[in-house]
Amino acid sequence: MERFLFRKVELWVVGVILIFTLIGAVVFGIIVRNRALGHDRFGIVGEAAFAVASIPSTVRQWSRTDPMRAREGESRFAGLRGWQNGAQPLPGYLLLSRYDGDRRGHSVELVDLSDFSTEFTWALDAGTLFEGLTPGPGYGAGSKITTDRFRAIHPLPFPNGDLLIKDHSSPAVRVSACGERIWGNPRIFHHSSEFGPEGDIWIPAIKIPASVPWSGGDLTDDSIVRLTPQGEIKEEYSVSRLLLENGYEWLLSGMGGEKDSDPIHMNDIQPVMTEGTAWRRGDLLVSIRHRSAVFLFRPSTGKILWLKTGPWVFQHDIDIVGDGQVVIFDNAMNPKLMPVPEGRFNRVLHVDLGSNAVEAYQPEAFAAAEIRTVHEGLADQMPDGRILVEEENFGRIIVLNADGSVAAEYINGADDGMVYRLGWSRYMSQAEGDALRAALEAVSCDE
């Protein structure tokens, strides 16, 4: 063995080996690239090469914390699960969107807040529901949507008990109460889902190719999409194009010299459902996180009627609470640029579109409850003055009374003692929840 290992080798042999190694590396790269682009020219050889090339990524995934666990929930709420002691009976329902750590899959539950009972569960088999549909870049090249790695972000219930589901970078699927796919739209959607006044769905999407030239790399161009209940795109508006055409070029490109492939990052579209002095029925309130901006858009004219940047920072979620009155969930921190300041908490801000006046809702209560999700998060104002907050990073939902005290708290824990991620839950009024519950009770899933 020693003679074999230390024997002399002619230089030309080394050169030939290096040449063949280089050729092999080039061929291997071609095969892997073909597979990564979604092609299947090399068949099983391509699959094997792609698997080998993915070994470092797989090892990294194994070494990291489970991505479906709450990002920081283990340190705050480890061992807790469900509704906590002292929860007060509340009006209405919660469409609870959560990753079930016991089942290793995402579930959506209709919860009656009067007694916190789960009245119906959609246990989603995402691997089957999204079969044949390709996810967006957020999933990684060549990836597929699987049940154990899918979150149903802001699921939207139809009157008959169906659900519209999607992840942050995925096609959209309408699923029946019995768990069957009714249709799937292959476009890449993300973030919020809301019905408009005509019964269509307003939903953010990625526009490929981008509608404006961009020297900072491939532009992630968000678009405002109107989707019919049958899954067809009825209208689409590029956000970058809207900013340019409405005189807000400075907002799109004048915020710094660094190249940014995702300068917009739209995360909420809130339709205006009734006429008012500040807007018209069918107008849209739109949140673009990476510019800390919110604007009022009128699809019928293509005009941005009102736009304000700050004082919110990296905000999520807009809700209408009156004519010209909105509340915004303010994350109040930008982790892309600076560490989260100590003692910084989320806020819910009340905004008057007419005067641009901004007032924080119960900031002392948010500090006392340490509501501080860095990413995602939302807030829904309840009819009786309470406010429901989803603190996504920690797997917690908390309801605050009008006086700032805690009315109820939910932790998305599992049998393993870990806390798992939420998926943008939705408060439903008593009438809305009763109607959905009645529709679900009438469903028969017998084969």
C-alpha positions, 0 to 999 in steps of 0.5 A: 500500500505504501509503495502504491501511495508514494509511487512516482507518476509521470507529469503527462499522466497528471495533466491528462487526469486534470483535463478529464477532471475539468471536462467531467466538472463541466459536464456535471455542471451542465447536467445539474443546471439543466435539472435546476432549470426544471428540464429533464433532458438527462433523465435519471442521470440528471436526478442523481447529479442534482441530488449530489449537488444538493448535498451541502444544502441538505446538510445545512438544512439538517444542521439548522433548526426546523424551519417550521418551528417558531423562530424564537418561540422556543426560548419564550414559550417552550412547553406551552400549547393551546389557549392559556389559563384565564382566557376570557370568552370573546365574540366572534371566531378565529380562522386559526392558521397554524403549522401542526408540529404533531402532524407535521403539516399545516392546518386551518381551524375554525375556532369559536372564541366564546369557548375556544372550541375548534369547530372544523379543521382543514388538515391540508395535504399540501403535497397532493393539493399542489401536485404538478404546480411549481413553487416560486424562488422562495422554495429554491430551484427544483423544489416541490411543495411538500406537506411538511414544509408548507404554510397556508398564508392568510387562508381565505374562506369561501361562503360554502366552506372552501379555502383559498390557500398559498404559501409566501412563494407559491401557486394558489389553490382552492380546496374544498372542505373535504380536502380536494383541489378544485382548481390551482392557478400556477402564478406565484402569489404571496402574503395577503388574500382578501375578497373585494366588493364584487366577490373577486379576490385581491392578492399579491403576485410576482410579475415575471418578467418585470415591467420596468428596466432594472440595473440592480439585478433581477427585479422582483416586481410585485403586482396587484392581482384580481382573481376570480373565484374560479381561479382566473386572473381578471386584472393585474397592475405592476406596483413598480409601474404604478409608482413610476406613472404616478410620480413616485419614481423617487420612492422606487429608485431614489432610496439609496445607492445599493442594488436591491432586487426586492425594493417593493415587497408588497405584503397586504392589499385591503379592498375598500368595501363601501363608499366614503368621503376619503375613498370609493368602493373598490379602491385598494389600500396597499402596503409595500414593506421595503419602502415603509409605505402605504398607498391608496390606489384606484384601479378604475383610473390607475391612480395613486390617490394617497401615499405615506411613508412612515412613521411605521417601519417594515409594516404588515397588515392594513385594516379599515376601521372607518371612513378614511380611518385605518390601522396598520400593524407596525413591526417598528424594526428593520432587521435588514439594516440594523439589529433590533433595538433593545426594548423595541416592540411592535405597534398598532397605529391608527391613521387618519388619511385626511389629516395624516395624523398617526396615533399608537394604540395602547403602546404600554400594553404592547410593551408589557406583553412584549409583542415584538415579532420581527417579521410578518405579524398582523392585527385585527380590530374586533367590534367591541374595541379589543384587538387581536395580534398574531406574533408570528415569530413566536407562534403566539396569538394574543388578544388585548382588551380596550384597557390594555389587559390581556383577554386571551393568549394562544401558543402554537405548541406541540407534544415535543415541547417546541413552538411552531409557526403560524400562518396569518390567522383571520378574525371573523365576526359573529355573523361571518363565523356563524355563516361559515360554521353552518356551511361546513356543518352542511358539507358531506364528505362521504365517498 
